[in-house]
Amino acid sequence: MPLPILDLSRAEDSSAWAERLGRLRATTSLGGAAAQTVSQIVEDVRRRGDAAVVENMRRWTDPDFDAERIRVHPDELQRAADSLDPVLCRSLEAAIANVRAYQEHIRPDDPATIEIAGAELGLRFRPVESTGLTVPGGVAVLVSTLVMLAVPAIVAGVEPRRIRVVNPPPTRREGEVPSDVSPVVLAACHLLGIDTVYRIGGAQAVAALAYGTQRVEPVELIAGPGNIYGQLAKQMVSGTCGTDGGFYGPSEIVTIADQSADPRCVAADLIAQAEHDPGKCFLIAWSREVIEGITQEVESQLQKRGRSAAIETALAEESAALIVADEAEAAHIADAVAAEHVSLAVSQPELWLERLRHGGEFFLGDQSPVAAGDYYAGPSHCLPTGTTARFASGISVYTFLKRSGTVHYRNGMPEAAIDAVARLAELEGLDAHAESARVRSRATRHP
């Protein structure tokens, strides 16, 4: 059976689940060998720039990589757009339009000011000046990720010419035929008005965007998904520049299913997320019959998929089907996983949506495939992983906006406000703060 079944009423299975959940949470840790490797890469790029980027691209991606390949020439984007299949172009444009419509719908406006104690108080939203977007490319062509990152940034107000995209060529080994970044990704950049693309990825790309190199321009904010090395690198450069504040690592899904769920649809969603290699898939139900029906369907569908070997490994080693006591335990387990995708294959998904607290994105009903969110529906598919949906959110137009409060004593500070500020400042031993308020008193003001 490719998807292990764990009955949480049994102590042995409960321990196995605790171990698997612990491993999931550990993926975001700044400790361990991965973090040490990332720290060395980031510091190396900060000190040596392009030379360090090239060395790490040779080490991790392409043994023949050289500095001249770092920047994609803008003419290549134009040629890619000109050669894009018209049918594929229309699908891509439809996805862009859907994401744009959703992001425009949720983009916040500056709220009206409110007057409190004589002050007009407001809030304004402004976009970051530049952003670097990390689009993975070592295994799959993830043009959808470009759309899900770039469109929210553009809707926020970031100018396309101030957007830098990093997208590495496919990973290759010595002796293998070299290949380049996907022309579809380049074409999509052109459609979006983006003209700066770098053929780099991983921790070295994040460090290059943060510090700048001879060929890579630094940015104000870095956003996007990637493997553990890229995600840890974002944490390490935070402060040098802004980051998206999330951990967007290997894909994961939690599906809660009851007797109403169509096993074919649920199995297809689980397999689809495992296809990310590695994906992490968790099925939760309080009926053994439901669990067995879905896991049998997983086994049946698995052999028809092109990446069946990688999917089977992800299901066997990273995933689990959990038999729980009741709906309450199902909700508790789902919230503990706090998954990137939460699929509610139940008869009343709206009620479950109210019951659950954590999840990157929720898919209501078994007719709402996660793949629709990956490519087309509207909300960005760049979502928190590794249980970080407990406190983090997915990328959206909000990611690229800064908030600033405004204070305006249009008619001067009232005496009561001056007195309160001064007293509080003196309480903290800051007499200069107190005087900066008192000097504005009407009693001491010059005519």
N, C-alpha and C positions, 0 to 999 in steps of 0.2 A: 504494500500500500504506500504510494508516494507521499501522502499527507498523513503524518502520525496522528492517531486519535488518543487524546489524554482525557481520562475521566477524573475530574478534580475531586470526586468523593474518595478516591483512593490516595493514600499517603504517597506512594511511589510516584504516581502521575503528577500529584500536586508539587512534589519536589522537582520533578523534571520541568514543569511549567515555570516554577520560580527561577530555575537556572536559566531557562530560555529568555524570560523577561529581564533578568539581570544582564544578560549579554546584550539585549537590545538597548538598555539604558547606558551600558558602558560604551556604546559606539560614539557618544558625544564627549567622552572624557578627554581632558587635556593631558592626562598622564599616559604612560606607556610608550612603547617603541615608536608608534606612529607619530605621536606628538614630538618626540625627540628628533625624528627625521624631519618633520615639518619645520621645527624651530631652526634647524641647521640650514634648510633650504631658504627660508625667509631671510635670515641674517646674511646668507651668502649673496642673495639677489640685492639686498639693500647695499651691500658693500661693493659688489663687482658688476652690477647691472647686467647688460646683455650677455656677457661671458658666462655668468652663472645661469642665466635663463637657458642658453644653448646647451651647457653641460647637462642640466637637468632634463631638458627635452631629449637629449641623446640617451640619457640613462633610463628614462621612463617611457618614452614614446617612439622615437625614431633615431637609430644609431647614426644616421647620416645628416641629422638636422644641422643647419648652419644659420648664422645671424641674418643673412639676406632673406631667409624665409619668414622671419618674424612677422613682418607687416604684409598684408594682402594689398596688392596694388588696386586702387579704385577702379581701374579699367576692367579688372577681373569680375568685379561685382556687376558692372554693366553687361559684360558678355554673358555672365550666368543668367541674368534676368532676360536677356534677349533669347537665350536658348531654352528657357523653361517651358515645359510642356503646357499648352494652354489650359487643358482640363485640370492639371494639378495647380496651375496658377489660380484658377477660379476657386478651387477648394481652399487654397491658402488665403486668398482675399476674403472669402466668406468667414474663415476662422478669425482673421484680423478684425473684420467688421464686428463680429460677435463680441470679441474681447474688448474692443474699443467701446461698444455700446454699454457693456456692463460696467467698465471702469468709469466712463463718463457719468453713468447713473449713480455711482457711489462716491464720486469725487466730492469732498466737502467744500462748501462755500464758507467764506469768512462770516461768522455769526454776527448778528447785530450787537452793538455795544450795550452794556448795562451800566447804570449809574449806582455806585455804592459809596456812601459817605463822602459825597462831593467829587468823586473821581469817575470819569468815563473809562470803562474797562472793556477791552476788546481782545480778539484773537485773530491772527492772520496766518494763512497758509502760503508758503512759497516753496517752489521746487529747489532741489539741489542743483548746482550749476553744471555738474558733470557726473556721469556714472559709468562704471565698468560692469558689464554683464558677463557672467560665466556660463557659457553654453557647452556642456560636455560633448565630447566627440570621439573618444577613444574606441568605443564599441559600436554605438548606434548613431544614426543621423537624427539629431534631436532638433529639427527645425521648429517643432512645437514649443520647445523651451525658449527659443529666441522670441517667438511671438508673445509668450506668456510673461516675459521679462520686459521687452522693449515697449509694448503697447501701454502697460501701466505707467512706465516712465514718461512716455510721450504725452499721455493724457494728463499726467501731473504737471507738465510744463517743461520738462527737460528737452532742449532742442536736439533733434536727431544728430546733428553734426557734433554734439557734445557727448554722444554715447559711444563708448568703446566696447567692442565685443571681443572676447577671447574664446577661440574655438579650435582645439588641437586637431591635427590630422589623425587618422586611424593609427592605433598602436601597431607597430611592426617589429619584427626581430631581424637580426643579421641574416642577409641572404634573401629575405622576402622582397617582393616587388613593392617599391614605395607608392603611396597614394596620397591624395591631398584632401583638404577640407571639402565638405560636400558643396557642390555648386548650388544645391537647393537652398542651403543656409545663406550662401552669398547672394543669391537672387532675392531671398526674403529680406536681407539687410537693405538691398537696393530699393525694394518696394516700400520699406519703412523709412527711407531717407537716410539711412546710416551708411557712412562711408569709411569708418575706421574699424578694421577687423584685424586681429592678431592671431597667427597660427600657433598659439601656445595654450597650455592648460595646466591644471593641477596647482600645487602650492606655489610654484614658480610664477605662474600667471597672476595669481592673487597678489604676490609680493611685488611684481612688476607694476601692477595697476596702483598699488598703494604708494610705492616709493618713486616710481618712474625710473626709466632706464634711458640709454641712448636712443632707443627706437620706440619705447612705449611711453606714452604720456600719462602722468598720474591723474587720478580722478578723486572726486570728493566723496564718493560712496560706491561700494562694491556690493553687488547683489547677484544671487543665483545659486543653483544647486551644484552638486558634484560629489566626488568620492570623499572619504574621510580626510584625505590629505588637503584637499581644497577647502573643506569646511573648517578644519582646524586652523588652516592658514588665515581664514577670515577672522577667527577669534583673536589670533595673535597680532594682526595688523590693526585691529580696532583701536581707534584713538589717533593713529596716524591719519586714517581717513575713517569715514563712516562705513558701517556694514548694514546689511539687511536685518541683523539682529536674530536671525533664525539659523537652525541647523537643518539644511535641506539635503539629506543624504540618500542612501539607497531606498528604493520605493517600498511601501508597506500598505497593507490593507487589513482592516478588521471587518468581518461580515457577521452581523447578527441575523439569524434565520429562524423562522418558525415553520409550521406545517404549510403555510400558504406559499412559501418560496418555491420558485421553479428551479430545480437542481441544475438544469442545463445553464441557466443564466448565472447562478451563483458560482458554479464551477468555472465558467468561462472568465468571470472577473478575477477569481483567485489565480488562475493560470496566467492571465494577462499581466498581473502585477509581479508574479514570480519570474516572468519573462525578462524583467529588467536586469537580472543576473548581477548581483543577487537581489531578489525581492523577498519580502517577508510577508507571509499570509497567515491570518488567524481567523478561523471560523468558530463561532460561538453559538451553541444551541442547548436547550434543556431537554432535547429529545434525541435519544440515540438513533432512532429511525431517521430523523432529519439529517443528522451527521453522516450516517452511513450512506444514505441516498446521494448526498452531495459528494462525498469522497469517492464513491464508486463512479460518479459522473466525471470527476477530475481524472481518475485513472483512464477512463474511456476516451476522454478528449485529448489527453496529454500526448499520446503517440502521433496525433495528427499535426502537431505544432512543429515549426521549423527549428526551434531552439529547445527541443524536448529534453536533451541531456542537461542543459543548464537549469531548466525549469524544475526537473526532477530533483536536482541537487538542492535548489533553493527550498523546495517543499519539504524534503526530507530533513535538512539540516537547520533551516532557519524558521520553519513554520509549524503550525499545529492546528488540529481541530479539537476544540475543547467542549466536553460535555459538562454542563453546570447544573446546579440543583434547580434553579428557577430563573425567572426574568430579572429579579433583583440582583442575583449573582452575575448574570450576563452583563447587566449595566455596570456593575462594579469592576468586572474584568476589563470591559471595553474602555472604561475611564482610566484604568491603570495603564493600559497600553497607550492610550492617547494617540491614536494612529494618524498617519498622514491622510488616509482615506478611510471613512467609516461608511459602510454600505448597510442600509437597513432593509433587509429582505424580509419584511414582516407585514402583517395585514394592516397595521395602523402606524405607519412610519412617522406621522406627525406627532403622535403621542411619545414615541421613542425619542424624537428630536428634543422634546421638552425634558425628558428624563436624563439625557446624557449631557455631561459638562465639557468633555474634551474631544477634540478632533480637528484635523486640519481642514477637511471639507466633508460634508455629509451628502450621501446619495440616497434619496428616499424612494423605496420600492425597488423590486427586482427588475423593473423595466428602465432603470436609470443607470446605465453602465458607467463605470469609472472612466473608461476610455473617452467618453463624451467630454468629461472634465479635462482629460489629458490634452485634447486637441481642439475643442470646438465650442463648448457650451458658453463660456464667458469668464468665470472666475479663474484666476491663474492656477496652473497646476504645480507651481513652486510652493511646496507646503512643508510644515515642520515634521521632522522624523525623529526616531530614537526616543519617543515618549515626550518630546519637547512641546507638543501641542498642549501640554498642561499649563504652559505660560507663554507660548509664542504663537504667532499668527503666520499665515501665508503671505506671499508677496502680493501687493496690490498697489493701486495708486497712492495709498497712504505711505508706502515704503519710501517713496521718493519726495515726500513733502516734509518740510520743517514747520513747526508751530512756534509762533512768537506772540507773547502777550503784549498788549499796549495799555499804557496808563496816561490819562490826560486830565489834569486839574484845570479845566478850561477857565474857571473863575478864581483860581488860586485855591490853596488848601484851606479848608475850614479850620478854625482854631482848635476844635475838638480833635481833629485828625493830627494836627501838629503836636498837640500835647501827648496824644497816645503814642505816636512814633517816637517822640523824644524820650518818654518814660521807658518804653521798651528798649530803646538803644542804650540808655543809661543803666538799665538792669543788666545788660550784657557788657558793661564797661566800655562802651564805644561812644565817647562824648562827641567825636567829630560827626558821627551819624546823627546824634541828637541835635547838634548845632545846625546841620544842613537842613533840618526841618524847621527849626526855630527861626532861622534867618528869613524864612518865607512868611513869618507872622505878619499880619496886617499892622500890628502895633509897631514893628520895627522896619516896616517897608518904607523906602523913601518915596516922596510924592513924585 
